[in-house]
Amino acid sequence: PVVGYVARGAAPREEGFRAAAARGVRETCPACEVRLRRTAPDAGPGEDADAVRGLFDAGADVVFAGTGGDAALDAVPPGRWLVARALAGPCAAAPDRCLTATFWQWGLAYDSAVKRVNDGTWQPRQEVLGPESGAVGLLGFMDREAPPQGIPVEAMADLRVRFDRMKHRGGGGP
């Protein structure tokens, strides 16, 4: 089995997303091969969609893409899946092509910062909210969400166990 990943550039943040996706693939499908296609940091949706299409043409069944929006979804052939980054809206409109989307609930970070400013405990620093905060997740795979069509019940049970471990480890991996 082949899983693809489209990375826009090689910035540290993008490399972090790529590494997290590769780790997830290794954990859930040790036999899968992960193939990477990079687009330029300033690539447009068309170039991203071409990279997505190229990975499917090369045999990928699932492609992770952090960019490309609707154009990336349009590049998904029937019976194959896209894992999008922060594209919950388009994914909701294309459940036959979008397996899931990562999401961030920035309101939780804002709420936390405002409370700390108000009580005098806020300190300037970089903050990254992890799974334990409830601020990040996968559309359709979180508690009380309906799973994507075609996902076996036993796979959902395993994924929910992994998310629960991540939440209780303070953001550490499965």
Contacts in CASP RR format, 6 or more apart in sequence:
PFRMAT RR
TARGET T0000
AUTHOR 0000-0000-0000
METHOD contacts of the structure
MODEL  1
PVVGYVARGAAPREEGFRAAAARGVRETCPACEVRLRRTAPDAGPGEDAD
AVRGLFDAGADVVFAGTGGDAALDAVPPGRWLVARALAGPCAAAPDRCLT
ATFWQWGLAYDSAVKRVNDGTWQPRQEVLGPESGAVGLLGFMDREAPPQG
IPVEAMADLRVRFDRMKHRGGGGP
1 29 0 8 1.000
1 31 0 8 1.000
1 32 0 8 1.000
1 33 0 8 1.000
1 61 0 8 1.000
2 32 0 8 1.000
2 33 0 8 1.000
2 34 0 8 1.000
2 35 0 8 1.000
2 55 0 8 1.000
2 58 0 8 1.000
2 59 0 8 1.000
2 60 0 8 1.000
2 61 0 8 1.000
3 25 0 8 1.000
3 29 0 8 1.000
3 32 0 8 1.000
3 33 0 8 1.000
3 34 0 8 1.000
3 35 0 8 1.000
3 60 0 8 1.000
3 61 0 8 1.000
3 62 0 8 1.000
3 63 0 8 1.000
3 64 0 8 1.000
4 34 0 8 1.000
4 35 0 8 1.000
4 36 0 8 1.000
4 37 0 8 1.000
4 55 0 8 1.000
4 60 0 8 1.000
4 62 0 8 1.000
4 63 0 8 1.000
4 64 0 8 1.000
5 18 0 8 1.000
5 21 0 8 1.000
5 22 0 8 1.000
5 34 0 8 1.000
5 35 0 8 1.000
5 36 0 8 1.000
5 37 0 8 1.000
5 55 0 8 1.000
5 63 0 8 1.000
5 64 0 8 1.000
5 65 0 8 1.000
6 37 0 8 1.000
6 38 0 8 1.000
6 39 0 8 1.000
6 48 0 8 1.000
6 51 0 8 1.000
6 52 0 8 1.000
6 55 0 8 1.000
6 63 0 8 1.000
6 64 0 8 1.000
6 65 0 8 1.000
6 66 0 8 1.000
6 67 0 8 1.000
6 72 0 8 1.000
7 14 0 8 1.000
7 15 0 8 1.000
7 17 0 8 1.000
7 18 0 8 1.000
7 36 0 8 1.000
7 37 0 8 1.000
7 38 0 8 1.000
7 39 0 8 1.000
7 66 0 8 1.000
8 14 0 8 1.000
8 38 0 8 1.000
8 39 0 8 1.000
8 40 0 8 1.000
8 41 0 8 1.000
8 43 0 8 1.000
8 48 0 8 1.000
8 66 0 8 1.000
8 67 0 8 1.000
9 38 0 8 1.000
9 39 0 8 1.000
9 40 0 8 1.000
9 41 0 8 1.000
10 38 0 8 1.000
11 41 0 8 1.000
17 66 0 8 1.000
17 85 0 8 1.000
18 36 0 8 1.000
21 34 0 8 1.000
21 64 0 8 1.000
21 83 0 8 1.000
22 34 0 8 1.000
23 173 0 8 1.000
24 174 0 8 1.000
25 32 0 8 1.000
25 34 0 8 1.000
26 32 0 8 1.000
27 162 0 8 1.000
27 174 0 8 1.000
28 158 0 8 1.000
28 159 0 8 1.000
35 55 0 8 1.000
35 58 0 8 1.000
35 60 0 8 1.000
37 51 0 8 1.000
37 54 0 8 1.000
37 55 0 8 1.000
38 51 0 8 1.000
39 47 0 8 1.000
39 48 0 8 1.000
39 51 0 8 1.000
39 67 0 8 1.000
40 47 0 8 1.000
43 67 0 8 1.000
44 67 0 8 1.000
44 68 0 8 1.000
45 67 0 8 1.000
45 68 0 8 1.000
45 69 0 8 1.000
45 70 0 8 1.000
45 71 0 8 1.000
45 72 0 8 1.000
46 68 0 8 1.000
46 71 0 8 1.000
48 65 0 8 1.000
48 66 0 8 1.000
48 67 0 8 1.000
48 68 0 8 1.000
48 69 0 8 1.000
48 71 0 8 1.000
48 72 0 8 1.000
49 68 0 8 1.000
49 71 0 8 1.000
49 72 0 8 1.000
49 74 0 8 1.000
49 75 0 8 1.000
50 75 0 8 1.000
51 65 0 8 1.000
52 63 0 8 1.000
52 65 0 8 1.000
52 68 0 8 1.000
52 72 0 8 1.000
52 75 0 8 1.000
52 76 0 8 1.000
52 82 0 8 1.000
53 75 0 8 1.000
55 63 0 8 1.000
56 63 0 8 1.000
56 75 0 8 1.000
56 76 0 8 1.000
56 77 0 8 1.000
56 80 0 8 1.000
60 80 0 8 1.000
61 80 0 8 1.000
61 81 0 8 1.000
62 80 0 8 1.000
62 81 0 8 1.000
62 82 0 8 1.000
62 83 0 8 1.000
62 99 0 8 1.000
63 76 0 8 1.000
63 80 0 8 1.000
63 81 0 8 1.000
63 82 0 8 1.000
63 83 0 8 1.000
64 82 0 8 1.000
64 83 0 8 1.000
64 85 0 8 1.000
65 72 0 8 1.000
65 82 0 8 1.000
65 83 0 8 1.000
65 84 0 8 1.000
65 85 0 8 1.000
66 72 0 8 1.000
66 84 0 8 1.000
66 85 0 8 1.000
66 86 0 8 1.000
66 87 0 8 1.000
67 85 0 8 1.000
69 84 0 8 1.000
69 87 0 8 1.000
69 90 0 8 1.000
70 90 0 8 1.000
72 82 0 8 1.000
72 84 0 8 1.000
72 87 0 8 1.000
73 82 0 8 1.000
73 84 0 8 1.000
73 87 0 8 1.000
73 90 0 8 1.000
73 91 0 8 1.000
73 94 0 8 1.000
73 97 0 8 1.000
73 98 0 8 1.000
76 82 0 8 1.000
76 94 0 8 1.000
76 97 0 8 1.000
76 98 0 8 1.000
78 96 0 8 1.000
79 96 0 8 1.000
80 97 0 8 1.000
81 97 0 8 1.000
81 98 0 8 1.000
81 99 0 8 1.000
82 97 0 8 1.000
82 98 0 8 1.000
82 99 0 8 1.000
83 98 0 8 1.000
83 99 0 8 1.000
83 100 0 8 1.000
83 101 0 8 1.000
83 102 0 8 1.000
84 90 0 8 1.000
84 91 0 8 1.000
84 98 0 8 1.000
84 100 0 8 1.000
84 101 0 8 1.000
84 102 0 8 1.000
85 101 0 8 1.000
85 102 0 8 1.000
86 101 0 8 1.000
86 102 0 8 1.000
86 103 0 8 1.000
86 104 0 8 1.000
87 98 0 8 1.000
87 101 0 8 1.000
88 101 0 8 1.000
88 103 0 8 1.000
88 139 0 8 1.000
89 101 0 8 1.000
90 98 0 8 1.000
90 101 0 8 1.000
91 98 0 8 1.000
91 100 0 8 1.000
91 101 0 8 1.000
91 139 0 8 1.000
92 139 0 8 1.000
95 148 0 8 1.000
95 149 0 8 1.000
96 149 0 8 1.000
99 148 0 8 1.000
100 138 0 8 1.000
100 139 0 8 1.000
100 140 0 8 1.000
100 141 0 8 1.000
100 148 0 8 1.000
101 138 0 8 1.000
101 139 0 8 1.000
102 136 0 8 1.000
102 137 0 8 1.000
102 138 0 8 1.000
102 139 0 8 1.000
103 136 0 8 1.000
103 137 0 8 1.000
103 138 0 8 1.000
103 139 0 8 1.000
104 129 0 8 1.000
104 135 0 8 1.000
104 136 0 8 1.000
105 134 0 8 1.000
105 135 0 8 1.000
105 136 0 8 1.000
106 135 0 8 1.000
107 135 0 8 1.000
108 129 0 8 1.000
108 133 0 8 1.000
108 134 0 8 1.000
108 135 0 8 1.000
109 127 0 8 1.000
109 129 0 8 1.000
109 135 0 8 1.000
112 127 0 8 1.000
112 129 0 8 1.000
113 122 0 8 1.000
113 127 0 8 1.000
116 122 0 8 1.000
116 123 0 8 1.000
129 135 0 8 1.000
129 136 0 8 1.000
130 136 0 8 1.000
130 170 0 8 1.000
130 171 0 8 1.000
131 137 0 8 1.000
131 163 0 8 1.000
131 166 0 8 1.000
131 167 0 8 1.000
131 170 0 8 1.000
131 171 0 8 1.000
131 172 0 8 1.000
132 166 0 8 1.000
132 167 0 8 1.000
132 168 0 8 1.000
132 169 0 8 1.000
132 170 0 8 1.000
132 171 0 8 1.000
134 167 0 8 1.000
137 163 0 8 1.000
138 159 0 8 1.000
139 145 0 8 1.000
140 146 0 8 1.000
140 147 0 8 1.000
140 148 0 8 1.000
141 147 0 8 1.000
141 148 0 8 1.000
141 156 0 8 1.000
141 159 0 8 1.000
141 160 0 8 1.000
141 163 0 8 1.000
142 163 0 8 1.000
143 160 0 8 1.000
147 156 0 8 1.000
162 174 0 8 1.000
165 173 0 8 1.000
165 174 0 8 1.000
166 172 0 8 1.000
166 173 0 8 1.000
166 174 0 8 1.000
END
